[in-house]
Amino acid sequence: MSSVRTRFAPSPTGALHAGTVRTALFAWLVAKKANGQFVLRIEDTDQARSIEGGVKNIIDSLSFIGIDWDEGPNKPSDFGPYVQSERLDKYQEFAQKLIKSGRAYADVSTKDELDKLRENAKQSKKPFLFRDYRPENPPVWNGSQPLRLMSNPKPYEWNDLVMGKMKSGAEAIDDFILIKSDGFPTYNFAHIVDDFLMKVTHVIRSQEFISSVPRFLNLYEALGFEAPKMATLPPVLDTTGKRKLSKREGAKQVLEYRDMGIMPEALMNFVALLGWNDGTTQEIFSKEELIQKFDLSRVQKGGAQFREDQLIFLNGVYIRKLSLDELHSRVSDFWPESATEFDDDYKKKVLSVIQERLKYFSEITELTPFFFKDLPVDMKLIDENKFLKSLDKSQLKELLNKTKASLVSSDFSVEDLTYKLNNLLTEQDQKPAVLFSLIRIATTQAASSPGLADTMSVLGKEKSIARIDTMINALS
């Protein structure tokens, strides 16, 4: 039995987003589960739409999420090159074979002529099929005109590994362009030649190509190729569940999630669950588990809704599973600028109190600034607090003075701070929402923070009492 070989063949026309990467991930999982090979191929035959940095974005995006490839632009092998613009001689070779067998011809029609033929078909309420208007005596193809396939219209039946039994009538078959007048092949031609030469056994792609499969099958026959196994993935839908996820509709690119501080393991886990499950209620999968359990037969036929809030929740779960040392090593690029003067031990203490509420790494910048610098007193925090705004300044000062007097004797361990803060509630006959909110604002100048005792313990005795003094002075 031949080895399973799958491929991901994106065009460098824009940044990869989650919907596109899912195709790569499923193809990668199929290959990995079968101990086969996964190929990365760059389909850049549409030179006008290719963008600078497009290939780098593809490589960086796949590498970030954890998808590696056995062969590709930076991993040469016997089946390369892996960039289509470097394979033009191969397409010319198979084009000549089709010409020689009478299955391809030069298309000399002009754009105006084609537009007129389409309009006539529209007026007659008939579908436009180029094969109905083939030239009787086409000239010898010299490369200056498009080259078209001379199709052989017939019905087809095939098995899709996701969609099941599929069929089409002869009306789905038409003559289509194989090579454009600029010398570059079309997608319809190039990917079939490449898949054959690269010995691809499974073609996994998105649903927009399913209507073209009958034409692909027609070309496989014309070339004498055996068609690979095909799997059509349902669309990934946006948050509304009504439109396909796309860059045009504002889908984030994969590298934006990297810069946001989404963990690659969480992103892979999340993307894998877009339209697939293993038949259980399990939601957290390691890479190894995904490889072991993935099967195309478990891919749903309907669209999968992309929910960024679910990705963020899942990422928080992954963050909480990290050891403190591993979390520290992963967030080195996400600290606020003011943190540069502090040592690793102090930063680990900060992480220990925010890890439970951290959903993505870039949140560190907004969750931690008060740990690294004294923030200016913001009286709006008092005025906007529904429990504090009814107290006058003298009452607030008195509460803070009582707090300071109690904390002066504390060793600032979490246990002792918890004990003293709870005693203060009893002594001052106050609710936590009042007293703890006031102390939190005084020590952090933030409306919310991690647990108060944990936060003050990290800040330390000197800094905490100094900030309470600053707040008392401000209230004066």
C-alpha positions in Angstrom: 0.0 0.0 0.0 1.4 3.4 -1.0 2.2 5.9 1.7 -0.5 8.6 2.5 0.6 11.9 1.1 -1.5 15.1 1.7 -0.8 18.7 0.8 -1.7 22.2 1.7 -1.4 24.5 -1.4 -2.3 28.1 -0.5 -1.9 31.1 -2.8 0.3 34.0 -1.4 -2.5 36.5 -1.9 -3.0 37.5 1.7 -2.6 36.5 5.3 -3.8 33.1 6.5 -6.9 33.1 8.8 -8.4 30.3 10.9 -10.7 29.0 8.2 -7.8 28.5 5.8 -5.5 27.0 8.4 -8.2 24.4 9.3 -7.7 22.9 5.8 -4.0 22.7 6.4 -4.5 21.2 9.9 -6.9 18.5 8.7 -4.6 17.5 5.8 -1.7 17.5 8.2 -3.6 15.3 10.7 -4.5 12.8 8.0 -0.9 12.4 7.0 0.5 12.3 10.6 -2.0 9.7 11.7 -1.0 7.4 8.8 2.7 8.1 9.3 2.7 9.6 5.8 4.0 12.9 4.4 2.5 16.4 4.4 3.6 18.7 1.6 3.5 22.5 1.5 3.1 23.9 -2.0 2.8 27.5 -2.9 0.3 28.1 -5.8 1.4 31.5 -7.1 0.3 31.2 -10.7 -2.0 34.3 -10.3 1.0 36.6 -10.3 -1.2 39.8 -10.2 -2.8 38.8 -6.9 0.4 37.5 -5.2 1.6 39.9 -2.5 5.0 40.7 -1.1 5.5 38.7 2.1 2.7 36.3 1.3 4.9 33.2 1.4 6.5 34.3 4.6 3.1 34.8 6.2 2.1 31.3 5.2 5.3 29.7 6.6 5.2 31.8 9.8 1.5 31.1 10.4 1.8 27.3 10.0 4.9 27.2 12.1 3.2 29.1 14.9 0.2 26.8 15.2 2.5 23.8 15.1 2.0 22.4 11.6 5.2 21.2 10.2 5.7 19.8 6.7 7.9 17.1 5.3 8.5 18.8 1.9 8.0 22.4 0.8 9.7 25.6 -0.3 12.3 25.4 2.5 12.4 21.6 2.6 13.5 20.4 -0.9 12.9 16.9 -2.0 12.8 14.8 -5.2 9.3 16.1 -6.0 10.2 19.8 -6.0 10.3 22.7 -6.7 7.3 23.5 -4.4 6.5 26.9 -5.9 4.3 26.8 -9.0 6.0 29.7 -10.7 9.2 27.6 -10.7 7.4 24.6 -12.4 6.3 26.1 -15.7 8.2 23.6 -17.7 6.3 20.8 -16.2 2.9 22.3 -17.1 4.2 22.9 -20.7 5.1 19.3 -20.9 1.7 18.0 -20.0 0.0 20.7 -22.1 1.9 19.3 -25.2 0.7 15.8 -24.3 -2.9 17.0 -24.3 -2.4 18.8 -27.6 -0.8 15.7 -29.1 -3.8 13.6 -28.0 -6.3 16.1 -29.4 -7.6 17.1 -26.0 -6.4 20.7 -26.0 -6.6 23.6 -28.5 -5.7 27.2 -28.9 -8.4 29.7 -27.9 -8.4 32.6 -30.3 -11.6 34.2 -29.2 -11.5 37.8 -28.0 -13.0 39.2 -24.8 -15.7 41.0 -26.8 -16.6 37.8 -28.6 -16.9 35.9 -25.4 -19.0 38.6 -23.8 -21.3 38.5 -26.8 -21.7 34.7 -26.7 -22.5 34.9 -22.9 -25.1 37.6 -23.5 -26.7 35.5 -26.3 -26.9 32.5 -24.0 -28.4 34.6 -21.3 -31.0 36.0 -23.7 -31.8 32.4 -24.7 -32.0 31.4 -21.0 -29.4 28.8 -21.5 -26.2 28.2 -19.5 -23.1 29.4 -21.3 -20.8 26.5 -22.3 -17.7 27.3 -24.2 -17.7 23.8 -25.7 -20.8 24.8 -27.7 -18.7 27.4 -29.6 -15.4 25.5 -30.2 -13.5 26.8 -33.2 -13.6 24.4 -36.1 -10.0 24.8 -37.2 -8.0 26.3 -34.3 -4.5 27.4 -35.1 -1.4 25.6 -33.8 -0.9 26.8 -30.2 2.2 29.0 -29.9 1.7 30.2 -26.3 0.4 33.6 -27.2 -3.2 32.5 -26.9 -4.9 30.7 -24.0 -4.9 26.9 -24.2 -8.2 25.2 -23.5 -9.1 21.6 -22.6 -11.3 19.9 -25.1 -13.6 18.3 -22.6 -15.5 15.1 -22.9 -18.9 15.8 -21.4 -20.3 12.9 -19.3 -21.9 12.2 -16.0 -19.7 11.4 -13.0 -20.1 9.7 -9.7 -17.4 9.8 -7.0 -17.1 9.3 -3.2 -16.1 12.3 -1.1 -14.6 11.2 2.2 -16.6 13.9 4.0 -19.7 14.5 1.9 -20.2 10.9 0.8 -21.6 9.8 -2.6 -21.6 12.7 -5.1 -22.7 12.8 -8.7 -23.0 15.3 -11.6 -24.4 15.4 -15.1 -22.7 16.1 -18.3 -23.9 19.7 -18.1 -21.2 20.3 -15.4 -18.4 19.7 -17.9 -17.0 22.4 -20.1 -13.9 23.4 -21.9 -11.7 25.5 -19.5 -8.4 27.3 -19.9 -5.4 25.2 -19.0 -2.6 27.8 -19.7 -3.2 31.6 -19.9 -1.7 33.8 -22.6 1.0 34.9 -20.1 2.3 31.4 -20.0 1.1 30.6 -16.5 -1.2 27.7 -15.9 -4.6 28.0 -14.3 -5.4 26.5 -10.9 -7.6 23.9 -12.6 -4.7 22.6 -14.5 -1.6 23.2 -12.4 -2.8 21.6 -9.2 -3.8 18.4 -11.0 -0.4 18.1 -12.6 1.4 18.9 -9.3 -0.7 16.4 -7.3 0.1 13.7 -9.8 3.9 14.4 -9.9 4.1 14.8 -6.1 2.2 11.6 -5.6 -0.5 13.2 -3.5 -3.0 10.5 -2.4 -5.6 12.6 -0.6 -6.8 16.1 -1.6 -8.5 17.9 1.2 -9.9 21.3 0.3 -12.7 23.7 1.1 -16.3 23.6 -0.3 -16.0 26.3 -2.9 -14.2 23.8 -5.2 -16.8 21.1 -5.1 -18.7 22.3 -8.2 -15.4 22.0 -10.1 -14.7 18.4 -9.3 -16.5 17.0 -12.4 -14.2 19.1 -14.6 -11.2 17.9 -12.6 -12.3 14.3 -13.1 -12.6 15.0 -16.8 -9.0 16.3 -16.9 -7.7 13.4 -14.9 -9.1 11.1 -17.6 -7.7 13.2 -20.4 -4.2 13.1 -18.8 -4.5 9.4 -18.0 -4.1 10.0 -14.2 -5.8 8.1 -11.4 -7.7 10.6 -9.3 -6.7 10.9 -5.7 -9.1 10.5 -2.8 -11.0 13.7 -2.2 -12.4 15.3 0.9 -14.5 18.5 0.9 -14.6 20.5 4.1 -17.7 22.5 4.9 -17.2 26.2 5.3 -16.1 27.9 8.5 -18.7 30.6 9.2 -18.2 33.9 10.9 -19.7 34.8 14.4 -23.1 35.4 12.9 -23.2 31.9 11.5 -24.5 33.3 8.2 -21.4 34.2 6.2 -18.2 32.4 5.4 -15.3 33.5 7.5 -13.1 35.6 5.3 -10.5 38.4 5.4 -12.9 40.6 3.6 -15.4 40.2 6.5 -12.7 41.0 9.1 -11.4 37.6 10.1 -8.2 37.9 12.1 -5.1 36.5 10.6 -3.3 33.7 12.5 -0.3 35.9 13.4 -2.7 38.4 15.1 -3.6 35.7 17.5 0.1 35.0 18.1 0.7 38.7 18.8 -2.4 38.7 21.0 -0.9 36.0 23.1 -3.0 33.0 22.1 -1.1 29.8 22.8 -0.4 27.7 19.7 -1.7 24.6 21.4 -5.0 26.3 22.2 -5.3 27.6 18.6 -4.7 24.1 17.2 -7.2 22.6 19.6 -9.8 25.2 18.7 -9.3 25.0 15.0 -9.5 21.2 15.0 -12.9 21.4 16.7 -14.3 23.6 13.9 -16.5 21.0 12.3 -14.9 17.9 13.8 -15.3 15.9 17.0 -14.2 12.5 18.1 -17.7 11.4 19.1 -17.2 12.2 22.8 -17.7 15.3 24.9 -13.9 15.8 25.1 -12.9 19.4 24.3 -9.2 19.6 25.4 -6.9 17.7 23.0 -3.1 17.6 22.9 -1.4 17.5 19.5 -0.7 13.8 20.0 -4.4 13.1 20.9 -5.6 14.9 17.8 -3.2 12.9 15.6 -4.4 9.7 17.2 -8.1 10.4 17.1 -8.6 12.4 14.0 -10.7 10.8 11.2 -12.3 12.5 8.2 -15.5 10.4 8.8 -16.1 12.5 11.9 -16.1 15.8 10.0 -19.5 17.3 9.9 -21.2 18.2 6.6 -22.6 21.5 7.7 -20.8 24.8 8.4 -18.9 25.4 11.6 -19.3 28.7 13.4 -16.2 30.6 14.4 -16.5 31.9 18.0 -13.5 34.0 19.1 -14.9 34.1 22.7 -14.6 30.3 22.8 -11.0 30.4 21.6 -10.2 33.0 24.3 -11.9 30.8 27.0 -10.0 27.7 25.8 -6.7 29.7 25.8 -7.4 30.6 29.4 -7.8 26.9 30.2 -4.4 26.2 28.6 -2.8 29.1 30.5 -4.0 27.7 33.8 -2.4 24.3 33.0 1.1 25.9 32.7 3.6 25.7 35.5 4.7 29.1 36.8 8.2 28.7 35.2 6.7 27.8 31.8 4.2 30.7 31.9 7.1 33.0 32.8 9.1 31.8 29.8 6.2 32.3 27.4 5.3 35.8 28.3 8.7 37.4 28.0 7.5 39.7 25.2 4.2 40.8 26.9 5.3 42.7 30.0 4.6 46.5 30.2 7.7 48.6 29.6 7.9 49.6 33.3 8.6 45.9 34.2 12.1 45.9 32.7 13.7 47.1 35.9 12.3 44.1 37.9 13.9 40.7 38.3 12.4 37.4 37.2 11.5 36.3 40.8 9.3 39.4 41.2 7.7 38.9 37.8 6.9 35.2 38.7 5.2 36.5 41.9 3.1 38.8 39.8 2.2 35.9 37.4 1.2 33.7 40.3 -1.6 36.1 41.3 -2.9 36.8 37.8 -2.6 33.4 36.2 -6.1 32.3 37.2 -7.7 35.3 35.5 -5.3 35.6 32.5 -7.1 34.7 29.2 -4.3 35.7 26.7 -0.8 37.0 27.2 -1.2 40.5 26.0 -3.7 41.1 28.9 -0.6 41.3 31.1 0.0 44.8 30.0 -3.4 46.0 31.3 -3.6 43.7 34.3 -0.2 44.5 35.9 1.0 48.1 35.5 0.4 48.9 39.3 2.9 46.1 40.2 5.7 48.0 38.5 5.0 51.7 39.0 3.1 54.1 41.2 0.0 55.3 39.3 -1.4 58.8 39.8 -4.4 59.0 42.2 -7.6 58.7 40.2 -10.6 60.1 42.2 -13.0 58.9 39.4 -12.5 55.4 40.7 -14.1 56.5 44.0 -16.8 58.5 42.3 -17.8 55.7 40.0 -17.8 53.0 42.6 -21.4 52.5 43.7 -20.3 51.4 47.2 -17.9 54.3 47.9 -19.5 57.3 46.2 -22.0 57.7 49.1 -19.2 58.1 51.7 -17.6 61.5 52.3 -13.8 62.1 52.3 -13.5 62.1 56.0 -15.2 58.7 56.2 -12.9 57.3 53.5 -9.8 58.8 55.3 -10.8 57.2 58.6 -11.2 53.8 57.0 -7.7 54.1 55.3 -6.1 55.3 58.6 -7.6 52.3 60.5 -6.3 50.1 57.7 -2.8 51.5 57.8 -2.7 51.1 61.6 -3.7 47.5 61.3 -1.3 46.6 58.5 1.8 48.2 60.1 2.2 45.1 62.3 1.6 42.6 59.4 4.4 40.5 58.0 2.5 40.8 54.6 2.2 37.1 54.0 -1.1 36.3 52.3 -2.3 34.5 55.4 -1.7 37.4 57.8 -3.1 39.9 55.4 -6.2 37.9 54.9 -6.6 37.6 58.7 -6.0 41.4 59.3 -8.3 42.5 56.5 -11.1 40.3 57.7 -10.6 41.6 61.3 -10.9 45.1 59.9 -14.3 44.3 58.4 -15.6 43.3 61.9 -13.9 46.2 63.7 -15.2 48.8 61.2 -18.5 47.1 60.7 -18.1 47.3 57.0 -18.9 45.2 54.0 -16.0 43.8 51.8 -17.5 45.7 48.8 -16.8 49.0 50.7 -13.6 48.4 52.6 -11.8 46.1 50.2 -12.7 48.3 47.2 -11.3 51.3 49.0 -8.0 49.5 49.9 -7.8 48.1 46.3 -8.1 51.6 44.8 -5.6 53.0 47.2 -2.9 50.4 46.6 -3.5 49.7 42.8 -5.4 52.7 41.4 -7.5 50.1 39.5 -11.2 49.3 39.7 -10.4 45.6 39.9 -7.3 43.4 40.6 -6.5 39.9 41.6 -7.2 38.9 45.2 -6.5 41.8 47.5 -4.3 39.9 50.0 -2.4 38.3 47.2 -1.9 41.6 45.4 -0.7 43.4 48.5 1.6 40.6 49.5 3.4 40.9 46.1 3.5 44.7 46.3 5.1 44.4 49.8 4.6 46.3 53.0 6.6 49.4 52.2 4.9 50.1 48.8 1.4 49.2 50.0 1.5 51.5 53.0 3.1 54.3 51.0 0.3 54.1 48.5 -2.3 54.2 51.3 -0.6 57.3 52.6 -0.7 58.9 49.1 -4.5 58.2 48.9 -5.0 59.7 52.4 -3.2 62.8 51.4 -5.2 63.1 48.2 -8.4 62.8 50.2 -7.2 65.7 52.3 
